[in-house]
Amino acid sequence: MIELVKSANHEALRQTGEAVSMGERLNRFIQHNRKPIMFGALGIFVFLVGFIAAVSLRDMVQQRAFGQLEAFNQRYVDLNDPSKAEDMQALVDELSLFASKHTGYAGARSYAILGSIYADKNAWEDAEKAWTQAAAVGGKTYLAPVSLCNAAFAAEEGGNIPGAIELYRQSVSFKDTFPAAPRAQFSIGRLEEVQNHPEAALEAYQELLNTWPNDTIWTSLAQSRIIFLKSR
């Protein structure tokens, strides 16, 4: 029994010594490397402060941009009158400058408003350019496929049928997130018919049936056009 107690005491002393030794080594390491540790911690702190400041600044800039966009849009609604052409031109100039300085949603929305202004004037070439630019800066926002569709419509109205087809194709590439993609695909077939390209039209309509079999409107129209074209 005495031997067991001695053994236990010895083991406890050994473990205590190891703990003291480990603590001492850690203390010596900290003392020896205190400057690198201190500067490293300071660097992390500065990085975090800078990151938080950058995020806060970005949020402030975005909020300010969104406020400006709402103001632009309201002015567009209020000025939609031929008698206010001079004021509308001033709005166009301000929007163009704003759009050139922003990307993402803010840039896309400003170019989209410009597209609507040009479309109201039947300035289809300018509308097409504005909406195409909206899609370019919109990236993956929902405005990208919508703007592409609008640009395609403007191109069609302006007589640029090949350009309209290409723009509709680009909007269809967002088919997983763009609810109007079946309509855009149908428009491709319709415009191929306008160009007297029945085979290309049939291919476009068939693509619609294959990709959106559960659509109830545009697939029915596509089926009707397929029957008509094949009957010829």
LINWOVEN-V482542 format. One record per residue. RES is the residue in three letters. PHI is phi in whole degrees, 0 to 359 (* if undefined). OMEGA is omega in radians with two decimals (NA if undefined). Layout:
RES & PHI & OMEGA
RES & PHI & OMEGA
This chain:
MET & * & 3.14
ILE & 299 & 3.14
GLU & 296 & 3.13
LEU & 295 & 3.12
VAL & 296 & 3.11
LYS & 300 & -3.13
SER & 295 & 3.13
ALA & 295 & 3.13
ASN & 297 & 3.14
HIS & 296 & 3.14
GLU & 295 & 3.13
ALA & 295 & 3.11
LEU & 296 & -3.14
ARG & 296 & -3.14
GLN & 295 & 3.11
THR & 296 & 3.11
GLY & 296 & 3.11
GLU & 297 & -3.14
ALA & 296 & 3.11
VAL & 297 & -3.14
SER & 296 & 3.12
MET & 296 & 3.11
GLY & 296 & 3.13
GLU & 294 & 3.13
ARG & 297 & 3.12
LEU & 297 & 3.13
ASN & 297 & 3.13
ARG & 296 & 3.13
PHE & 299 & 3.14
ILE & 297 & 3.14
GLN & 297 & -3.09
HIS & 287 & -3.06
ASN & 247 & -3.02
ARG & 297 & -3.12
LYS & 292 & 3.10
PRO & 300 & 3.14
ILE & 295 & -3.11
MET & 296 & -3.12
PHE & 291 & 3.09
GLY & 296 & 3.12
ALA & 296 & 3.13
LEU & 295 & 3.12
GLY & 297 & 3.10
ILE & 298 & -3.14
PHE & 298 & -3.14
VAL & 297 & 3.13
PHE & 299 & -3.13
LEU & 297 & 3.12
VAL & 298 & 3.13
GLY & 296 & 3.14
PHE & 296 & 3.14
ILE & 297 & 3.14
ALA & 296 & -3.14
ALA & 295 & 3.12
VAL & 296 & 3.13
SER & 297 & 3.13
LEU & 295 & 3.13
ARG & 298 & 3.12
ASP & 296 & 3.13
MET & 295 & -3.14
VAL & 296 & 3.14
GLN & 296 & 3.13
GLN & 299 & 3.12
ARG & 295 & 3.13
ALA & 297 & 3.13
PHE & 296 & 3.09
GLY & 297 & 3.11
GLN & 295 & 3.13
LEU & 297 & 3.11
GLU & 298 & 3.11
ALA & 294 & 3.10
PHE & 300 & -3.10
ASN & 297 & 3.13
GLN & 295 & 3.09
ARG & 296 & 3.10
TYR & 299 & 3.12
VAL & 296 & -3.09
ASP & 289 & -3.06
LEU & 264 & -3.08
ASN & 286 & -3.07
ASP & 210 & -3.10
PRO & 305 & -3.11
SER & 287 & -3.11
LYS & 248 & -3.06
ALA & 299 & -3.12
GLU & 294 & 3.11
ASP & 294 & 3.12
MET & 295 & 3.11
GLN & 295 & 3.08
ALA & 297 & 3.10
LEU & 295 & 3.11
VAL & 300 & -3.14
ASP & 296 & 3.13
GLU & 293 & 3.13
LEU & 296 & -3.13
SER & 298 & 3.11
LEU & 294 & 3.12
PHE & 299 & -3.10
ALA & 297 & -3.11
SER & 293 & -3.09
LYS & 256 & -3.06
HIS & 228 & 3.03
THR & 236 & 3.12
GLY & 64 & -3.07
TYR & 299 & -3.09
ALA & 299 & 3.12
GLY & 295 & -3.12
ALA & 297 & -3.12
ARG & 294 & -3.14
SER & 293 & 3.08
TYR & 294 & 3.12
ALA & 295 & 3.08
ILE & 297 & 3.08
LEU & 300 & 3.11
GLY & 300 & 3.13
SER & 294 & 3.12
ILE & 297 & -3.14
TYR & 294 & 3.13
ALA & 296 & 3.10
ASP & 299 & 3.14
LYS & 269 & -3.04
ASN & 61 & 3.05
ALA & 273 & -2.92
TRP & 293 & 3.13
GLU & 295 & 3.10
ASP & 294 & 3.12
ALA & 296 & 3.11
GLU & 301 & -3.14
LYS & 296 & -3.11
ALA & 295 & -3.13
TRP & 291 & 3.07
THR & 296 & 3.10
GLN & 293 & 3.09
ALA & 301 & 3.12
ALA & 293 & -3.10
ALA & 294 & -3.11
VAL & 274 & -3.12
GLY & 286 & 3.11
GLY & 59 & -3.09
LYS & 260 & 3.10
THR & 288 & -3.12
TYR & 296 & -3.13
LEU & 290 & -3.09
ALA & 298 & -3.14
PRO & 294 & 3.10
VAL & 298 & -3.14
SER & 294 & 3.10
LEU & 297 & 3.10
CYS & 295 & 3.10
ASN & 297 & 3.11
ALA & 296 & 3.11
ALA & 296 & 3.10
PHE & 299 & 3.13
ALA & 297 & 3.12
ALA & 297 & 3.11
GLU & 296 & 3.12
GLU & 297 & 3.13
GLY & 276 & 3.10
GLY & 88 & -3.14
ASN & 267 & -3.05
ILE & 294 & 3.10
PRO & 302 & 3.11
GLY & 295 & 3.12
ALA & 296 & 3.12
ILE & 300 & -3.13
GLU & 296 & 3.13
LEU & 293 & 3.06
TYR & 297 & 3.11
ARG & 297 & 3.12
GLN & 295 & 3.13
SER & 292 & 3.13
VAL & 294 & 3.13
SER & 296 & 3.07
PHE & 264 & -2.98
LYS & 303 & -3.11
ASP & 288 & -3.08
THR & 234 & -3.05
PHE & 247 & -3.07
PRO & 299 & -3.11
ALA & 272 & -3.12
ALA & 301 & 3.10
PRO & 301 & 3.11
ARG & 297 & 3.12
ALA & 298 & 3.13
GLN & 295 & 3.09
PHE & 298 & -3.14
SER & 297 & 3.08
ILE & 299 & 3.11
GLY & 298 & -3.14
ARG & 300 & -3.12
LEU & 287 & 3.02
GLU & 295 & 3.05
GLU & 295 & 3.12
VAL & 302 & 3.14
GLN & 277 & -3.12
ASN & 62 & 3.07
HIS & 243 & -3.04
PRO & 299 & -3.13
GLU & 294 & 3.11
ALA & 294 & 3.10
ALA & 295 & 3.11
LEU & 301 & 3.13
GLU & 297 & 3.14
ALA & 295 & 3.13
TYR & 295 & 3.13
GLN & 293 & 3.08
GLU & 298 & 3.10
LEU & 297 & 3.14
LEU & 297 & -3.10
ASN & 288 & -3.02
THR & 273 & -3.10
TRP & 233 & -3.08
PRO & 296 & -3.09
ASN & 267 & 3.09
ASP & 290 & -3.02
THR & 264 & -3.06
ILE & 258 & -3.00
TRP & 287 & 3.06
THR & 293 & 3.11
SER & 296 & 3.10
LEU & 296 & 3.12
ALA & 296 & 3.11
GLN & 299 & 3.12
SER & 296 & 3.14
ARG & 291 & 3.11
ILE & 297 & 3.13
ILE & 299 & -3.13
PHE & 297 & -3.08
LEU & 295 & -3.14
LYS & 290 & 3.13
SER & 292 & 3.13
ARG & 279 & NA
